[in-house]
């Protein structure tokens, strides 16, 4: 499992980090990635838009509303 912690990053920097990491991981095969966003709904919306652009599946676990879990499966 991969994990990205976006705390302390500016939104632009955070989005570039997420994009680089998810695209690199997807080249290696199926993966699960935790993206720690904190409670910023603005940042979460930007990450959702990015993930939707690349058609990645994701969800926010009920136990941690400051995290997005991306589940990439080739099938």
C-alpha positions as CSV (number, residue, x, y, z in Angstrom):
1,X,0.0,0.0,0.0
2,X,1.2,3.5,-0.9
3,X,0.6,6.6,1.3
4,X,0.9,10.3,0.5
5,X,0.7,12.9,3.3
6,X,-0.3,16.3,1.9
7,X,-0.1,18.2,5.2
8,X,1.9,21.3,4.9
9,X,1.9,21.4,1.1
10,X,0.3,24.1,-1.0
11,X,-2.6,22.9,-3.1
12,X,-0.7,23.1,-6.4
13,X,2.3,21.2,-5.0
14,X,0.0,18.6,-3.4
15,X,-1.9,18.0,-6.7
16,X,1.4,17.6,-8.6
17,X,2.6,15.1,-6.0
18,X,-0.7,13.1,-6.2
19,X,-0.6,13.1,-10.0
20,X,3.0,12.0,-10.2
21,X,2.6,9.2,-7.6
22,X,-0.7,7.7,-8.9
23,X,0.5,7.7,-12.4
24,X,3.9,6.1,-11.4
25,X,2.1,3.5,-9.3
26,X,-0.4,2.6,-12.0
27,X,2.5,1.7,-14.3
28,X,3.6,-1.0,-11.9
29,X,0.2,-2.7,-11.7
30,X,-2.8,-2.7,-9.2
31,X,-2.4,-0.7,-6.1
32,X,-4.1,0.9,-3.1
33,X,-3.0,4.3,-2.1
34,X,-4.0,6.4,0.9
35,X,-3.9,10.2,0.3
36,X,-3.9,12.1,3.6
37,X,-5.6,15.5,2.9
38,X,-6.6,16.6,6.4
39,X,-10.0,18.3,6.7
40,X,-9.6,20.6,3.8
41,X,-12.7,20.1,1.6
42,X,-11.2,22.4,-1.0
43,X,-8.1,20.2,-1.4
44,X,-10.2,17.1,-1.3
45,X,-12.4,18.4,-4.1
46,X,-9.3,19.2,-6.2
47,X,-7.9,15.7,-5.6
48,X,-11.3,14.2,-6.6
49,X,-11.3,16.2,-9.8
50,X,-7.7,14.9,-10.6
51,X,-8.7,11.3,-9.8
52,X,-11.8,11.6,-11.9
53,X,-9.8,12.9,-14.8
54,X,-7.7,9.7,-14.8
55,X,-10.7,7.6,-14.0
56,X,-9.3,6.2,-10.7
57,X,-11.8,4.7,-8.2
58,X,-11.6,6.2,-4.7
59,X,-13.6,6.6,-1.5
60,X,-13.4,8.4,1.8
61,X,-13.4,5.9,4.7
62,X,-16.0,6.6,7.4
63,X,-13.3,6.1,10.1
64,X,-11.1,8.9,8.7
65,X,-12.7,11.8,6.8
66,X,-9.3,13.4,6.1
67,X,-8.2,10.5,3.9
68,X,-8.9,9.4,0.3
69,X,-8.3,5.8,-0.6
70,X,-7.6,5.1,-4.2
71,X,-8.1,1.5,-5.4
72,X,-6.6,0.9,-8.8
73,X,-7.2,-2.5,-10.4
74,X,-6.4,-3.4,-14.0
75,X,-9.6,-5.5,-14.4
